[in-house]
Amino acid sequence: MYEKINIIYNNKIFFSLLKNDCIIYGDFIRTILFNDINLEDYLSSQSSKNYIKCFGSYKYKDIIERDLHKHTSSCIDEIDYGFNVNLDKKTYIVKDDKLYYFLEITYIKAFTHLITQKAIVEKYINLDIDSLYIDRNGIGILTSCYLTHPNPFYKVTNNIINKKFKIVKDILDINLFEHIQKLKASGWKNTEAYFKSYDNLSNDEKINLVNNNCGICYQQFNNEVIKLPCNHIFHVDCFNQYILSNLNKDSILCPYCVRRFSIKNLI
C-alpha cells in the first residue's frame, strides 16, 4: 500500500494539489490502493462519471489553478450551497503527459475551528469504503460512522478487503444507487442488507415461486427475486424500479403489506 501512496505523492498533478492543502478522496483512493491497477491504467480509463475528487480551501484557489494551468484544457463551473457553507465546484479536464482525465475540485469558501474542512467533506461521503482520503499529512478516513469501533480505519480497510460496504448517506440519489448496483454486480455486499436473494431461499420457497407471481408486475417469478424481511417476494428489477421511484425518501413501504423499511437495508 505504501508504495502506491508514494506513487500518488510523486505524481506532479497530485503533488501540486496536496502541497496546497487539498484533500483527495473517494473511490479513486480505494481503487488505487486496494485493486490490482496502476495509476496510469486508472487514469486512462476515466469516464465522465468517474472523476478524481478533492476538496480545497477557496483562499488557495488562485494558487491551485495557477499550478494546474499548464495541465488543464478547460473547466466547468458548478455552485453548491449545501450544508450552510458556500462551495465553489469546478471540474477540470487534465492533460498529464498522454493521459486525459477529469478532476473535480470543490473549493470551500468558509470554514472555522468549529466547522473544519474535513467535517464539510464528510457530508459528501456516501459509502464507508469511499471515505479514504489522502492529504499532505498522510492517509485517513472521512466518516464518523464507526466512532464506537476501536479502530475505524481498520474497519473501513477490512471492509474493502472483504468486498463489503456500508451506506452512510441517509438519502440516496440515482448516481449513488447506480454506483451501488455496479459494486454488487462485481461481488460487493451491503453489510446492512436485510433481504434474501434467490440463492438464499430454501428449496420449498424456490418450489413455491413456480405457482406465484410478483406483487408489483403480477408476472411469474424467475430466478431474479428479492425476499423482504416481511417475507414478501418480488422481481429484483421490479423492486429496484420501486426503489428508484422513492429515492427522495429514507424509507419505503413493502408494496404488498406496507411494512416500512429503510432503503439502505434493501439494496
Contacts in CASP RR format, 6 or more apart in sequence:
PFRMAT RR
TARGET T0000
AUTHOR 0000-0000-0000
METHOD contacts of the structure
MODEL  1
MYEKINIIYNNKIFFSLLKNDCIIYGDFIRTILFNDINLEDYLSSQSSKN
YIKCFGSYKYKDIIERDLHKHTSSCIDEIDYGFNVNLDKKTYIVKDDKLY
YFLEITYIKAFTHLITQKAIVEKYINLDIDSLYIDRNGIGILTSCYLTHP
NPFYKVTNNIINKKFKIVKDILDINLFEHIQKLKASGWKNTEAYFKSYDN
LSNDEKINLVNNNCGICYQQFNNEVIKLPCNHIFHVDCFNQYILSNLNKD
SILCPYCVRRFSIKNLI
1 33 0 8 1.000
1 34 0 8 1.000
4 32 0 8 1.000
4 33 0 8 1.000
4 39 0 8 1.000
5 33 0 8 1.000
5 134 0 8 1.000
5 138 0 8 1.000
5 139 0 8 1.000
7 32 0 8 1.000
7 38 0 8 1.000
7 39 0 8 1.000
8 14 0 8 1.000
8 24 0 8 1.000
8 32 0 8 1.000
8 39 0 8 1.000
8 134 0 8 1.000
9 15 0 8 1.000
9 18 0 8 1.000
9 134 0 8 1.000
11 39 0 8 1.000
11 96 0 8 1.000
12 71 0 8 1.000
12 96 0 8 1.000
13 68 0 8 1.000
13 71 0 8 1.000
13 94 0 8 1.000
13 96 0 8 1.000
13 103 0 8 1.000
14 24 0 8 1.000
14 134 0 8 1.000
16 64 0 8 1.000
16 67 0 8 1.000
16 68 0 8 1.000
17 24 0 8 1.000
17 54 0 8 1.000
17 64 0 8 1.000
17 68 0 8 1.000
17 105 0 8 1.000
18 24 0 8 1.000
18 134 0 8 1.000
18 135 0 8 1.000
18 136 0 8 1.000
19 136 0 8 1.000
20 56 0 8 1.000
20 60 0 8 1.000
20 63 0 8 1.000
20 64 0 8 1.000
20 67 0 8 1.000
21 56 0 8 1.000
21 57 0 8 1.000
21 60 0 8 1.000
21 135 0 8 1.000
21 136 0 8 1.000
22 54 0 8 1.000
22 55 0 8 1.000
22 56 0 8 1.000
22 64 0 8 1.000
22 105 0 8 1.000
22 135 0 8 1.000
23 54 0 8 1.000
23 55 0 8 1.000
23 56 0 8 1.000
23 117 0 8 1.000
23 118 0 8 1.000
23 121 0 8 1.000
23 133 0 8 1.000
23 134 0 8 1.000
23 135 0 8 1.000
23 142 0 8 1.000
24 52 0 8 1.000
24 53 0 8 1.000
24 54 0 8 1.000
24 133 0 8 1.000
24 134 0 8 1.000
24 135 0 8 1.000
25 53 0 8 1.000
25 54 0 8 1.000
25 55 0 8 1.000
25 121 0 8 1.000
25 125 0 8 1.000
25 130 0 8 1.000
25 131 0 8 1.000
25 132 0 8 1.000
25 133 0 8 1.000
25 134 0 8 1.000
25 142 0 8 1.000
26 53 0 8 1.000
26 125 0 8 1.000
26 130 0 8 1.000
26 131 0 8 1.000
26 132 0 8 1.000
26 133 0 8 1.000
27 50 0 8 1.000
27 129 0 8 1.000
27 130 0 8 1.000
27 179 0 8 1.000
28 42 0 8 1.000
28 52 0 8 1.000
28 53 0 8 1.000
29 132 0 8 1.000
29 133 0 8 1.000
29 134 0 8 1.000
29 139 0 8 1.000
30 129 0 8 1.000
30 130 0 8 1.000
30 132 0 8 1.000
30 160 0 8 1.000
31 37 0 8 1.000
31 42 0 8 1.000
32 39 0 8 1.000
32 42 0 8 1.000
33 132 0 8 1.000
33 139 0 8 1.000
34 157 0 8 1.000
34 160 0 8 1.000
34 161 0 8 1.000
40 99 0 8 1.000
43 52 0 8 1.000
43 96 0 8 1.000
43 99 0 8 1.000
43 101 0 8 1.000
44 99 0 8 1.000
44 101 0 8 1.000
46 52 0 8 1.000
46 100 0 8 1.000
46 101 0 8 1.000
46 102 0 8 1.000
48 102 0 8 1.000
49 175 0 8 1.000
50 102 0 8 1.000
51 91 0 8 1.000
51 102 0 8 1.000
51 103 0 8 1.000
51 104 0 8 1.000
52 101 0 8 1.000
52 102 0 8 1.000
52 103 0 8 1.000
52 104 0 8 1.000
53 104 0 8 1.000
53 106 0 8 1.000
54 103 0 8 1.000
54 104 0 8 1.000
54 105 0 8 1.000
54 106 0 8 1.000
55 105 0 8 1.000
55 106 0 8 1.000
55 107 0 8 1.000
55 108 0 8 1.000
55 117 0 8 1.000
55 120 0 8 1.000
55 121 0 8 1.000
56 64 0 8 1.000
56 105 0 8 1.000
56 106 0 8 1.000
56 107 0 8 1.000
56 108 0 8 1.000
56 117 0 8 1.000
57 107 0 8 1.000
57 108 0 8 1.000
57 111 0 8 1.000
57 117 0 8 1.000
58 86 0 8 1.000
58 88 0 8 1.000
58 107 0 8 1.000
58 108 0 8 1.000
58 109 0 8 1.000
58 110 0 8 1.000
61 88 0 8 1.000
61 107 0 8 1.000
64 105 0 8 1.000
65 72 0 8 1.000
68 92 0 8 1.000
68 94 0 8 1.000
68 103 0 8 1.000
71 94 0 8 1.000
71 95 0 8 1.000
71 96 0 8 1.000
72 92 0 8 1.000
72 93 0 8 1.000
72 94 0 8 1.000
72 95 0 8 1.000
72 103 0 8 1.000
73 93 0 8 1.000
73 94 0 8 1.000
73 95 0 8 1.000
73 100 0 8 1.000
74 92 0 8 1.000
74 93 0 8 1.000
75 90 0 8 1.000
75 91 0 8 1.000
75 92 0 8 1.000
75 93 0 8 1.000
76 90 0 8 1.000
76 91 0 8 1.000
77 88 0 8 1.000
77 89 0 8 1.000
77 90 0 8 1.000
78 89 0 8 1.000
78 90 0 8 1.000
78 91 0 8 1.000
79 87 0 8 1.000
79 88 0 8 1.000
79 89 0 8 1.000
80 87 0 8 1.000
80 89 0 8 1.000
80 106 0 8 1.000
81 87 0 8 1.000
82 123 0 8 1.000
83 120 0 8 1.000
83 123 0 8 1.000
85 108 0 8 1.000
85 109 0 8 1.000
85 110 0 8 1.000
85 111 0 8 1.000
85 115 0 8 1.000
85 120 0 8 1.000
86 108 0 8 1.000
86 109 0 8 1.000
86 110 0 8 1.000
87 106 0 8 1.000
87 107 0 8 1.000
87 108 0 8 1.000
87 109 0 8 1.000
87 120 0 8 1.000
88 106 0 8 1.000
88 107 0 8 1.000
88 109 0 8 1.000
89 104 0 8 1.000
89 105 0 8 1.000
89 106 0 8 1.000
89 107 0 8 1.000
90 104 0 8 1.000
90 105 0 8 1.000
90 106 0 8 1.000
90 107 0 8 1.000
91 102 0 8 1.000
91 103 0 8 1.000
91 104 0 8 1.000
91 105 0 8 1.000
92 102 0 8 1.000
92 103 0 8 1.000
92 104 0 8 1.000
92 105 0 8 1.000
93 100 0 8 1.000
93 101 0 8 1.000
93 102 0 8 1.000
93 103 0 8 1.000
94 100 0 8 1.000
94 101 0 8 1.000
94 102 0 8 1.000
94 103 0 8 1.000
106 124 0 8 1.000
108 117 0 8 1.000
108 120 0 8 1.000
111 117 0 8 1.000
111 119 0 8 1.000
111 120 0 8 1.000
118 133 0 8 1.000
118 142 0 8 1.000
121 133 0 8 1.000
121 142 0 8 1.000
122 131 0 8 1.000
122 142 0 8 1.000
122 143 0 8 1.000
122 144 0 8 1.000
125 131 0 8 1.000
125 142 0 8 1.000
125 143 0 8 1.000
125 168 0 8 1.000
125 169 0 8 1.000
126 167 0 8 1.000
126 168 0 8 1.000
126 169 0 8 1.000
126 172 0 8 1.000
126 176 0 8 1.000
126 179 0 8 1.000
127 165 0 8 1.000
127 166 0 8 1.000
127 167 0 8 1.000
127 168 0 8 1.000
127 169 0 8 1.000
127 176 0 8 1.000
127 179 0 8 1.000
127 180 0 8 1.000
128 141 0 8 1.000
128 143 0 8 1.000
128 145 0 8 1.000
128 146 0 8 1.000
128 155 0 8 1.000
128 156 0 8 1.000
128 159 0 8 1.000
128 165 0 8 1.000
128 166 0 8 1.000
128 168 0 8 1.000
129 156 0 8 1.000
129 159 0 8 1.000
129 160 0 8 1.000
129 164 0 8 1.000
129 165 0 8 1.000
129 166 0 8 1.000
131 141 0 8 1.000
131 142 0 8 1.000
131 143 0 8 1.000
131 156 0 8 1.000
131 168 0 8 1.000
132 139 0 8 1.000
132 140 0 8 1.000
132 141 0 8 1.000
132 142 0 8 1.000
132 156 0 8 1.000
132 157 0 8 1.000
133 139 0 8 1.000
133 140 0 8 1.000
133 141 0 8 1.000
133 142 0 8 1.000
134 140 0 8 1.000
140 153 0 8 1.000
141 152 0 8 1.000
141 153 0 8 1.000
141 156 0 8 1.000
143 152 0 8 1.000
143 156 0 8 1.000
143 168 0 8 1.000
145 166 0 8 1.000
145 168 0 8 1.000
146 152 0 8 1.000
146 155 0 8 1.000
146 156 0 8 1.000
149 155 0 8 1.000
159 165 0 8 1.000
159 166 0 8 1.000
159 191 0 8 1.000
163 186 0 8 1.000
163 187 0 8 1.000
163 188 0 8 1.000
163 189 0 8 1.000
164 188 0 8 1.000
164 189 0 8 1.000
164 190 0 8 1.000
164 191 0 8 1.000
165 180 0 8 1.000
165 183 0 8 1.000
165 188 0 8 1.000
165 189 0 8 1.000
165 190 0 8 1.000
165 191 0 8 1.000
166 190 0 8 1.000
166 191 0 8 1.000
166 192 0 8 1.000
167 176 0 8 1.000
167 180 0 8 1.000
167 190 0 8 1.000
167 192 0 8 1.000
167 264 0 8 1.000
167 267 0 8 1.000
169 176 0 8 1.000
170 250 0 8 1.000
171 247 0 8 1.000
171 248 0 8 1.000
171 249 0 8 1.000
171 250 0 8 1.000
172 180 0 8 1.000
172 247 0 8 1.000
172 263 0 8 1.000
172 264 0 8 1.000
172 267 0 8 1.000
173 247 0 8 1.000
174 244 0 8 1.000
174 247 0 8 1.000
177 243 0 8 1.000
177 244 0 8 1.000
177 247 0 8 1.000
177 267 0 8 1.000
180 190 0 8 1.000
180 267 0 8 1.000
181 240 0 8 1.000
181 267 0 8 1.000
184 190 0 8 1.000
184 267 0 8 1.000
190 264 0 8 1.000
190 267 0 8 1.000
192 264 0 8 1.000
192 265 0 8 1.000
193 265 0 8 1.000
193 266 0 8 1.000
193 267 0 8 1.000
194 229 0 8 1.000
194 261 0 8 1.000
194 265 0 8 1.000
194 266 0 8 1.000
195 226 0 8 1.000
195 227 0 8 1.000
195 228 0 8 1.000
195 229 0 8 1.000
195 265 0 8 1.000
195 266 0 8 1.000
196 226 0 8 1.000
196 227 0 8 1.000
197 225 0 8 1.000
197 226 0 8 1.000
197 227 0 8 1.000
197 236 0 8 1.000
198 206 0 8 1.000
198 223 0 8 1.000
198 224 0 8 1.000
198 225 0 8 1.000
200 227 0 8 1.000
201 209 0 8 1.000
201 225 0 8 1.000
201 227 0 8 1.000
205 227 0 8 1.000
205 233 0 8 1.000
209 221 0 8 1.000
209 225 0 8 1.000
209 233 0 8 1.000
210 220 0 8 1.000
210 221 0 8 1.000
212 220 0 8 1.000
212 221 0 8 1.000
212 233 0 8 1.000
213 219 0 8 1.000
213 220 0 8 1.000
213 221 0 8 1.000
214 220 0 8 1.000
214 221 0 8 1.000
214 225 0 8 1.000
214 233 0 8 1.000
214 234 0 8 1.000
214 235 0 8 1.000
214 238 0 8 1.000
215 232 0 8 1.000
215 234 0 8 1.000
215 238 0 8 1.000
215 255 0 8 1.000
215 256 0 8 1.000
216 234 0 8 1.000
216 235 0 8 1.000
216 238 0 8 1.000
216 239 0 8 1.000
216 241 0 8 1.000
216 242 0 8 1.000
216 255 0 8 1.000
217 235 0 8 1.000
217 238 0 8 1.000
219 235 0 8 1.000
221 233 0 8 1.000
221 235 0 8 1.000
222 235 0 8 1.000
224 235 0 8 1.000
224 236 0 8 1.000
224 237 0 8 1.000
225 233 0 8 1.000
225 234 0 8 1.000
225 235 0 8 1.000
225 236 0 8 1.000
226 233 0 8 1.000
226 234 0 8 1.000
226 235 0 8 1.000
226 236 0 8 1.000
226 239 0 8 1.000
226 266 0 8 1.000
227 233 0 8 1.000
228 234 0 8 1.000
228 254 0 8 1.000
228 259 0 8 1.000
228 261 0 8 1.000
228 266 0 8 1.000
229 259 0 8 1.000
229 261 0 8 1.000
230 254 0 8 1.000
230 256 0 8 1.000
230 257 0 8 1.000
230 259 0 8 1.000
232 254 0 8 1.000
232 255 0 8 1.000
232 256 0 8 1.000
232 257 0 8 1.000
234 242 0 8 1.000
234 255 0 8 1.000
239 255 0 8 1.000
239 266 0 8 1.000
240 267 0 8 1.000
242 252 0 8 1.000
242 255 0 8 1.000
243 252 0 8 1.000
243 263 0 8 1.000
243 266 0 8 1.000
243 267 0 8 1.000
246 252 0 8 1.000
246 263 0 8 1.000
247 263 0 8 1.000
249 263 0 8 1.000
250 262 0 8 1.000
250 263 0 8 1.000
250 264 0 8 1.000
251 260 0 8 1.000
251 261 0 8 1.000
251 262 0 8 1.000
251 263 0 8 1.000
252 260 0 8 1.000
252 261 0 8 1.000
252 263 0 8 1.000
252 266 0 8 1.000
253 259 0 8 1.000
253 260 0 8 1.000
253 261 0 8 1.000
254 260 0 8 1.000
254 261 0 8 1.000
END
